[in-house]
């Protein structure tokens, strides 16, 4: 499946790694990064709207969709630092040295890392429904933390998680599509099947992405916190009210990472770019005017 009206290319961003990317529109550039268990298609509504006055790049992250899925031999292939470098290289391949960046879920973690590692490249940053990795692990405590069971499963050493998930891939990935949304019609049957097919074909790389968030990504976040490194660009964070559910102040956590921060709680489900695309477009346009 493709985003209507967008062209598709494969762009080499690292040695032996090319990303599948949808490209549309004209004007100042914005890059949109998808979440789990999805592909670039999750941005289909938002991208079409933004393309009216922006150049919009919508890639499949490395390890997902139709992008390359390198083996993770040393624990760094799916570090968010590595994936953020992909995004910077992708934008540069289209002639954009500075661009707005929005990410959802896993893509949001990549976007945060891009903002920390490449502040001169990221003009504006939007984060949809995550906390920075270091804070995410801190708030998953007690029985309420069971909502993140998949984080612990995919943090295990290579072998068992992949075997368990591959044995019932549609049930595993479908669980999140069902449990995390509030409007089933937002992800129609053909899009759902596209997500499931892409995910079942990418189990090792998806697990490697999550495993990185339990190890090397935590190291990088810890180094930034200890060094006082913060996001320097205007930041908008849209989240469900996870703070109420898990007992933390989400806005306060985010203020530790960003001074120019707009934090808002939304009423839609996790898949907000599909459940409430007009709200997301409005938030992105407002961000890019700051």
SVG drawing of the C-alpha trace seen along z (x, -y; Angstrom):
<svg xmlns="http://www.w3.org/2000/svg" viewBox="-15 -31 44 52">
<polyline fill="none" stroke="black" stroke-width="0.4" points="0.0,0.0 1.1,-3.6 0.2,-7.1 -1.9,-8.6 -0.2,-11.3 3.3,-10.5 6.3,-9.3 8.4,-6.4 12.1,-6.0 14.8,-3.9 17.5,-6.1 20.8,-4.8 21.4,-6.3 24.2,-4.1 26.5,-1.3 24.2,1.4 21.1,-0.3 18.5,-1.9 15.1,-3.3 11.8,-3.1 10.5,-6.7 7.3,-8.4 7.9,-11.9 5.3,-14.6 4.5,-18.3 6.7,-21.3 7.9,-23.9 9.8,-23.8 10.7,-20.1 9.1,-17.9 10.0,-14.3 7.4,-11.9 8.5,-8.8 6.1,-5.9 5.6,-3.8 5.0,-0.1 3.5,2.1 3.1,-0.1 4.8,-1.5 5.0,-4.9 1.3,-4.3 0.2,-5.5 0.9,-9.1 -1.2,-8.8 -3.8,-11.4 -1.4,-13.8 1.1,-13.6 -1.5,-14.4 -2.6,-17.5 0.9,-18.8 2.0,-18.3 -0.2,-21.3 2.6,-23.6 5.5,-21.4 7.9,-18.9 7.0,-15.8 9.3,-12.8 7.7,-9.7 10.1,-6.7 9.9,-3.3 12.4,-3.1 15.3,-0.7 14.1,2.7 10.5,1.9 8.2,2.0 10.1,2.1 13.3,0.6 16.4,2.7 16.7,4.8 20.4,5.2 21.4,7.9 22.3,6.6 25.6,8.1 26.9,5.8 23.8,4.1 24.2,0.9 22.4,1.5 19.0,0.4 20.3,-2.1 18.2,-5.2 21.4,-7.1 22.0,-4.9 18.4,-5.3 18.5,-9.1 21.6,-9.3 19.6,-7.5 17.0,-10.2 19.5,-13.0 21.1,-11.3 17.7,-10.8 16.9,-14.5 20.3,-15.5 19.8,-13.2 16.9,-15.4 18.9,-18.6 17.5,-19.4 20.2,-20.3 17.5,-21.5 14.0,-20.2 11.0,-19.7 10.7,-16.2 7.7,-14.4 7.7,-10.9 5.2,-8.5 6.0,-5.7 9.2,-4.1 9.7,-6.8 9.3,-9.4 12.2,-7.8 14.3,-8.1 13.1,-11.7 14.1,-12.6 17.6,-11.1 17.9,-13.1 17.0,-16.3 19.6,-15.6 22.4,-14.4 21.7,-16.8 20.2,-20.0 21.6,-22.0 19.5,-19.9 16.2,-19.7 14.2,-23.0 11.1,-21.8 10.3,-18.5 7.0,-16.8 6.7,-13.7 3.6,-11.5 2.7,-9.3 6.1,-8.4 8.4,-9.4 12.2,-9.5 13.6,-6.0 15.2,-6.7 12.0,-8.0 9.9,-5.3 11.7,-2.6 11.5,-4.6 7.7,-4.9 7.0,-1.2 6.6,0.0 4.4,2.5 1.5,4.2 0.5,1.1 3.7,1.6 2.3,4.8 1.0,2.5 4.6,2.6 5.0,6.4 6.3,6.4 9.2,4.1 10.5,6.7 9.9,9.6 11.8,8.0 14.6,7.0 15.6,10.6 18.8,12.0 18.4,13.0 16.6,16.3 13.6,16.7 11.7,13.5 12.0,13.9 10.9,17.6 7.9,16.8 6.7,13.9 7.3,15.6 5.2,18.5 2.1,16.3 3.1,13.1 -0.4,12.0 -1.8,12.5 1.1,10.7 1.1,7.6 -2.6,7.6 -3.0,7.4 -1.4,3.9 -3.5,2.8 -6.6,3.8 -5.6,2.8 -4.1,-0.6 -6.7,-2.2 -10.1,-3.7 -11.6,-3.7 -11.2,-0.5 -12.4,-2.2 -9.3,-4.4 -7.3,-1.4 -9.3,0.3 -8.9,4.0 -6.5,3.5 -4.2,1.2 -4.3,3.6 -3.3,6.4 -0.5,4.3 0.8,3.7 0.6,7.3 2.3,8.5 5.1,6.0 5.6,6.9 5.6,10.7 8.3,10.2 10.4,8.2 10.4,9.9 14.2,10.0 14.7,6.4 11.7,5.2 12.9,7.1 16.4,5.7 14.9,2.2 13.2,2.8 16.2,4.6 18.3,1.5 15.9,-0.5 16.7,1.6 20.4,1.3 22.3,-1.1 19.5,-3.7 19.4,-3.9 23.2,-4.4 22.9,-7.3 20.0,-8.9 21.9,-8.6 24.9,-10.3 22.8,-13.2 21.1,-13.6 24.4,-13.6 25.8,-16.1 22.7,-18.4 22.1,-17.9 18.5,-19.1 16.4,-19.6 17.1,-23.1 14.4,-23.5 10.6,-24.1 9.1,-20.8 5.5,-19.7 4.5,-16.6 1.1,-15.0 0.2,-12.1 -2.6,-10.1 -3.0,-10.5 -0.5,-7.8 0.6,-9.8 -2.7,-9.4 -2.7,-5.7 0.9,-5.0 1.2,-7.7 3.6,-10.3 3.6,-13.9 4.3,-13.6 4.7,-17.3 7.2,-17.6 9.3,-14.8 9.3,-16.4 10.3,-19.8 13.5,-18.1 14.4,-17.5 13.0,-20.6 12.6,-24.3 10.6,-25.4 7.8,-22.9 4.1,-22.6 2.7,-19.5 -0.8,-18.4 -2.9,-15.4 -5.2,-14.1 -8.4,-12.2 -7.9,-9.8 -6.1,-6.5 -2.4,-5.7 -2.8,-5.7 -3.6,-9.4 -2.4,-10.2 -5.0,-7.8 -7.7,-8.4 -7.5,-12.2 -5.5,-13.3 -6.9,-16.9 -5.8,-17.4 -2.3,-16.2 -2.0,-18.3 -3.2,-21.3 -0.6,-20.7 2.2,-20.2 1.3,-23.4 1.2,-25.3 4.6,-23.9 6.2,-24.9 5.0,-28.5 6.9,-28.8"/>
</svg>
